[in-house]
Amino acid sequence: MKTELIIKPEDQALIEMIKNTGKTWFEMPLPDHPIYPQFSRKIVVTGYNTPDMEGDEERIYVNVRQYLILKESNVLHKNVVMPNWMIHEGNVEEIAVKDGLLYGTRTEYDDAGNIISETQEVLKAQSVRYVRFLIKAKKAHIVDVFARFMGMYVEKFKTEIDAI
């Protein structure tokens, strides 16, 4: 007996895309290094994890590497382990909505209850809870979360990133 699995071409294309998906969770190109311009550089998220919800920690740990690729041949020269990024319970994030950021009005009153000033202020939320909300409410994908935080990572660890 002989059997054959027939797959529509569009479904086969999807299967091929799945097979060819790289191991990284997120990649972000970096500008050329001032001393080593022969390399294209990128920051890569190689893994992430969170503590068990039963624990007291509100943290997301992100594993990061820097990839150095020879421009001439497009061959990976080496990857460098970078400091891990920890998004923790003390971090706060600006709350983003469809058209920008979410704002509140801070009003200052004198002792008689008269308004002295009003200013607009960006509303913020605790980072890890905000990330959980975004993902669970399907407002963002994990790749969107990495995109937002990796910009901050590059700023924070610029010295380590450029010390290749």
RARAQUI-V799223 format. One record per residue. N is the residue number from 1. OMEGA is omega in whole degrees, 0 to 359 (999 if undefined). Layout:
n->N omega->OMEGA
n->N omega->OMEGA
//
This chain:
n->1 omega->181
n->2 omega->176
n->3 omega->181
n->4 omega->176
n->5 omega->181
n->6 omega->182
n->7 omega->178
n->8 omega->182
n->9 omega->180
n->10 omega->177
n->11 omega->177
n->12 omega->178
n->13 omega->177
n->14 omega->178
n->15 omega->178
n->16 omega->178
n->17 omega->178
n->18 omega->180
n->19 omega->185
n->20 omega->178
n->21 omega->181
n->22 omega->183
n->23 omega->186
n->24 omega->177
n->25 omega->182
n->26 omega->176
n->27 omega->179
n->28 omega->179
n->29 omega->176
n->30 omega->176
n->31 omega->177
n->32 omega->176
n->33 omega->183
n->34 omega->182
n->35 omega->184
n->36 omega->183
n->37 omega->180
n->38 omega->181
n->39 omega->162
n->40 omega->182
n->41 omega->173
n->42 omega->174
n->43 omega->185
n->44 omega->172
n->45 omega->183
n->46 omega->179
n->47 omega->176
n->48 omega->175
n->49 omega->178
n->50 omega->177
n->51 omega->176
n->52 omega->183
n->53 omega->179
n->54 omega->180
n->55 omega->182
n->56 omega->184
n->57 omega->171
n->58 omega->186
n->59 omega->171
n->60 omega->179
n->61 omega->182
n->62 omega->178
n->63 omega->188
n->64 omega->172
n->65 omega->173
n->66 omega->179
n->67 omega->177
n->68 omega->184
n->69 omega->178
n->70 omega->182
n->71 omega->186
n->72 omega->185
n->73 omega->183
n->74 omega->180
n->75 omega->178
n->76 omega->177
n->77 omega->175
n->78 omega->171
n->79 omega->185
n->80 omega->177
n->81 omega->180
n->82 omega->175
n->83 omega->175
n->84 omega->179
n->85 omega->178
n->86 omega->174
n->87 omega->188
n->88 omega->187
n->89 omega->179
n->90 omega->180
n->91 omega->172
n->92 omega->182
n->93 omega->172
n->94 omega->182
n->95 omega->181
n->96 omega->174
n->97 omega->186
n->98 omega->186
n->99 omega->180
n->100 omega->181
n->101 omega->179
n->102 omega->183
n->103 omega->170
n->104 omega->179
n->105 omega->176
n->106 omega->182
n->107 omega->178
n->108 omega->182
n->109 omega->171
n->110 omega->183
n->111 omega->180
n->112 omega->179
n->113 omega->178
n->114 omega->180
n->115 omega->176
n->116 omega->181
n->117 omega->174
n->118 omega->177
n->119 omega->176
n->120 omega->183
n->121 omega->177
n->122 omega->178
n->123 omega->183
n->124 omega->177
n->125 omega->177
n->126 omega->191
n->127 omega->186
n->128 omega->178
n->129 omega->178
n->130 omega->178
n->131 omega->179
n->132 omega->178
n->133 omega->182
n->134 omega->183
n->135 omega->182
n->136 omega->180
n->137 omega->179
n->138 omega->176
n->139 omega->180
n->140 omega->174
n->141 omega->181
n->142 omega->178
n->143 omega->176
n->144 omega->179
n->145 omega->178
n->146 omega->180
n->147 omega->181
n->148 omega->184
n->149 omega->183
n->150 omega->173
n->151 omega->177
n->152 omega->179
n->153 omega->181
n->154 omega->177
n->155 omega->184
n->156 omega->185
n->157 omega->182
n->158 omega->181
n->159 omega->180
n->160 omega->180
n->161 omega->182
n->162 omega->181
n->163 omega->181
n->164 omega->999
//
